[in-house]
Amino acid sequence: MNRETFLALLSKKMRNELSREERERLEQCMEENREFRQLSEAIGTAGSHRTAVVPDMEDRLSEIWKRIAEGAPAPEPRRLLQPGLFIKIAAVFLLIAGGIAWILYKNKPTKEGLMEVLSTTNEKLYTALPDGTQVTLNYHSTLEYNTDFGDGKRKIILQGEAFFDVTANEKVPLQVLAGPLMVEVKGTAFNVEAYKNDPGIKVVLLRGAVEVSRRGDRTDKVLLKPNQWLWAPNTSGGTVQFHIDSIDQQVTQRLHWKDDSLVFKKEPLQHIARKLEKKYGVTIEIRTEALKEKRFSGILVNESLADGLEALKTAYPFSYKIEDKKVTIR
């Protein structure tokens, strides 16, 4: 049984929705698979049919997977609170529309220094870096950034594809290292496609300006202007041949990859509302001041706006009303 199937069954167990056959299958799986058994025990589900909200669920799952990967014992289960809820909020934490994003947050020493790592497989990741820069990470991509990101340095190493909406900082430029290229910006929105086995690297600029150069040789560089895109061969050594053209309809359509998933980590509802507005083409008004600062973590992939709001509502109660293209939350 793979992890996706295991977590789907675990979610159903915590909602008391398992059939007899599914329950037997899950129990057999936990008997045979040590890491699945550790995860179930650490969350506090083993041997219990009650549903519950587990505090700091996202952080605990990250910690548990890390301990399992290192062969260390999983942490002791915490006392469960608020019986009657939990992974109905799978839509917010892990299991949305049956899809799981394996997002790995860990420290990794490299020649660039101590780095934080984000990695995706079959789902996309939308997140905010410590300086407020918004990143959408495409399938099967890895992004590393320095642990003190924004404090004197903003360095990113990318394998795969990512869209960046960079927080402006004239004093600390943001650098993206992608294959043989380095992209440097101070505040802009652009896309980088740099999969390891692809013959070329693409940089698409929507606004602002970016400087693209060969890593280790800043003399070999070009400046991209808004609505331009660049292609360069994905090879090391020698002079880089930059090919620059204007963004056309085909390039624009290709950028739509970033628009169908939304991931947020401990973000205030008022920030999430702005992202929902872009994703669903609506305007959202939050009429209760206290709600604006309530923080949520989650993944929205192919859900409708109503499904997404229902998932958020399960994590923290509020009411909403959808009228045509306007949403009111209170």
Secondary structure, 3 states (H helix, E strand, C coil): CCHHHHHHHHHHHHCCCCCHHHHHHHHHHHHHCHHHHHHHHHHCCCCCCCCCECCCHHHHHHHHHHHHHHCCCCCCCCCCECCCCCHHHHHHHCCECCECCCCCCEEEEECCEEEEEEECCCCCEEEECCCCCEEEECCCCEEEEECCECCCEEEEEEEEEEEEECCCCCCCCEEEEECCEEEEECCCEEEEEECCCCCEEEEEEEECCEEEEECCEEEEEEEECCCEEEEEECCCCCCCCCEEEECCHHHHHHHHHHHCCEEEEEEEHHHHHHHHHHHHCCEEEECCHHHHCCEEEEEECCCCHHHHHHHHHHHCCCCEEEECCEEEEC
